[in-house]
């Protein structure tokens, strides 16, 4: 069963009418209704608010990291464990091919359905997950294999056990090691990019966001609770945080917006996967054209440019 967001109710009505017309065998009505559906899709998705984009980023039918791995990769082998504590299912690592290019894919996996959500801890990695990601990245570096990182998490797991095992150190270690990793790295926010949990696999030569994704230091719900002590102000918080791709691109915090299908990745999973795959291969071709020192220098300059600002000149 498809899941419809509040602003998609009109779409549901038309799609239900199409289904009924097909049952009746009324082909003429189906043609008319499909044209109405196309118009309504364009109308709805071309006028989305920031809060509606947040809802799309969290859409339960939105493809997760494993969906992209299964669609884009072939001859893929999964890498498990951090060789210290355990294997964290909230982080997945696959070595294989995208097209003709050998690569490593590291992703945050939320899980679908109650059983898998619990198994994947709702996409909130423990420190061993980030250590697994770093171990896999170091393996890729050893053999000069490019890395694609797929960000999709509400944040790192804040539980007592995770803190005891060094959650903040694991994230900080990834920031340090990925910043100087000697292989090509591309990171894409495919859904929800929450706080340090997203940053831990977000340091790369190229950082992009899909059209309906978000990247934030805190969830809008948390922001509303802290600033206004009022969860009802989540829409106001979403707008104030400037967490959408358009806003982040203006501030040079990301490199590019990936044009996933206008109707959303949850309605066109194949189109979304193709968009991510095409972006990765295009960036890989461009980065391969740079020599090692130049590539590392550009990565360093990009990171040093984060948060840069200019003070207004005083009038004489």
N, C-alpha and C positions, 0 to 999 in steps of 0.2 A: 504494500500500500504506500502510495506517495504521501509525503508530508507537506502540507501547505502552511506557509506563514500567513499572518493576518492580512498582509497587503496582497496576498496571492488568492484570496477567496474568489474573486471574479474569474480568475483563471480556472479554478476548480469547477465553478458552475458551468463554464463553457466546455471543459473537458468531460464533465459528466454528461452533458447534452450530446457531445460527439459519441461517447460510448453508447448512449441510448439509441442514437440514430443508426449506429452500426448494427446494433442488435435487431432493429426494425428492418434493416436493409435499405434504408433511405439514403442512397448515395448522394443525391442532390443536396440534402440537408447537411451531410458530412462535409461536402466541399465548401458550402457557405460558412458553416461553423468553424472550419479550419482556418479560413481567411479571417474571421472574427478573432480567433485565438491568436493568430499572428499579429494582428493590429494591437490587441490587448497586451501581448507580451512586450512589444516595442514601447507602448505607452507606459507600462509599469516599470520596466527596467531602465528606461532612459531618464527617469525622474526619481531616483532613489535618494533617500536621506542618508546621513551618516549612520544613523541607528539601524536603518533597514539593511545597509551594507554589513553592519555588525551581525545582524541576524542571519544573513546569507553566509558569512564566514563560519558561523556555528551551525549551519543547516545540517540536520542529522543525515540527510541523503548526500551530502557533499562528499566527493571522493577523498579518501584518506591516503596516507603515504603508501600503504600496501597496494592500493588500487593503481597507483601510478607505477609502482614496481612491476606489477603483473601485466600492465598494459604496455609499458615502454621497454622493459628489459627482456632479454632472452639469454639462455645459458647462465642463469643467475644462481649463485650459491650464497646461502645465508651465513653470516658470521655471528657467533654467539659468545656471550660472556665477557667479563672484564678481567678474567684471570686473577681476581683478587677475592671477590665475594660471591657473585652469582650473575645470572643472565637477567637483564631487565627487559621485559617484553614491551615496555613503553617506547623503547628505542629499537629500531630495526636497521640492520646493516646488510646490504647485498652487494656482492661482487659479481659483475657480469658485463653485458654489452647493451648499449643503447645505439641502435643502428649498427654501424661498423666500429664504433668507438668503445674500447674497453673502459669501464669506469666503476667507481664505488658509489653506491647510493646509501646515504644515511638519512633516516627519517623518524619523525615522532608519530606514533600510531595511537589513535584514540580508542579504537575498537568499536564494533557495531553489535548491538544487542547486549542484554544485561551480562551474560557470561563473559563475552569478550571485553566489554567495558571494564569489568572487574580484573580480568587477566591483564589488560593493558594499563590498568590504573587510571582510566579516563584520559590517557595521553600525558600524564604528569610523571616524568622520569624521576627515578631515584639517582643518587650519585653514581651508583654502579652503571647506570645507563649512559651517563655522560662519559664515564671512564671506558665503557665499551666503544662508544663513538670515537673517542680519541685513539684507542688501540687500533681500531679499524683504519682510521685516518693515517696513523703512523705506518701501517702496513701498506697502504696505498702510496704513501710518500716513498717508501723503500723501493717500490717497483715503478715509480713515476706514473702512477695511474690517477687520472683526474677524478675529482669528487663532486657529486651533486648532493646537496643537503636540502631536505624538505622539512620546513618548519610548520608545525601544527600542534600547539599545546596551549592550555590555559595558564601554564606556568610549571615550574619545577615543584615536585611534591614537597609540601611543608611539614611533613610528619616528624615525630620525635626520632624515629629510627634513621630517617634520611639525614637529619641534622647531626645525629651522633656519628654517622659515617662520613661526614664532611661534605654536605651538599654545597655550601658556598665555595669551599676550596675546589671541588670538582668543576664547578662552573667557571671559576676564576682560572683554573688550570687550562681549561679548554680555550678560553679567550686568549690566553698567552700563547699556547702551543699552535692553535689554528692561525694566529696572526703571523706566525713565522714558518708555517708549513711549506716545505719546498716542493709543492705540486700545485696544479691548477685547481682552484676551488670555486664553485658556484653555489649560491644558496638562494632558495625560493620560499617565500611565505605562501603556502597553499591554502591556508585557512586562518587559524587564530595564532598570532604570534604574541605570547604573553610573557613579559618580564624577562628575567634572567634565564628562564627555561627556554626561551627562544634564542636569546643571545648566545647561548652555549654552543649552538650549531649555526650561528648567523654571521660569524666572521669569515669573510671570503673575498676573493678577487672581484666577484660580482654578487650583488644582493638585489634581488627583484621581488616584487609582490604581484600576486594575481589580482585581477580587477576587483574581486569581491573578497578581499582578505583584509586583516587588520594587524597592526604592530603597535604594541603599547607597553609602557612601563608598569601599568596596573590595569586591572579590568575596570570598565566603566562603573560596574556595580560597587567595586571597592572604592573608587574615586568619589562616587556619590555619597557613600557612607561616611567617608572621612571628611569631605568638604562641607556637606550639607546635613549629614546625619539623616538622610532621607533617600531610601532606595528608589522612590518614585521619580527622582531626578536623573535617572540613568541616561535618558535621551540627551539631556543638557550636558551631562558629563561626557558622553560620547563625542559630542560636537566640540566641547572645550578641549578635549585631549588631543584632537587632530591626529587620529590614528589611521586614517584611510590612506591608500596609496597616493592619491592626488596631493594630499597635504604633505606627506613625507617626501615625495619627489620634489616639491617646491623647495623644501629645506635641504635638499641634497643628502638626505639620509638613506635613500635607496638609489639604485642605478637605473631601474626601468620598471614599468608596469607591464605585466604580461596580459595581453588581451584574451582572457578566457572568453568563451561564448557569451554574448550579451545576455542570454537567458539564464546564465549561471552554470557553474560546473555540475551542480546537482541535476540539471536537466540535460546536459550534454557531456557525459563523462569522457567519451572518446575525444571530443573536441578539446576538452580541457587538457587531457593527457598529451595530445598532439602539440598544443601550445607550449606546454612545459618542455617537452622533448625538443621541439624546434628551437626554443630559446637556449636550452643547454648546449645543443650542438653548434649554434651560431656563436655563442660566447666562447666555446671551446676552440673553434676555428680561429677566432680573433686573438685569444690569449696565447695560442700556440705560435702566433706570428711575432710575439714579443720574446726577447731573450730573457733568461732567468732573472738577471739583475734588474732589468727594466720592469719586469712584472712585479717583483717584490717591492721595488721602489714605488710603483703606482699604488700597490696595496697599502703600503705604509702611509703615503700621502693622503689617501682616501680616509684612513682611520684617524689621522691627525687633523683632518679637516672637519670631523664631526663636532658639532657644537660651536663652530667658529662664528663670530659676530663682529660687526663694526660699530663703534660708538659714533653717534651723530656729531658732526663738527659744530663747535660753538660759533655763534654769530659774533662778528666783530662789533 
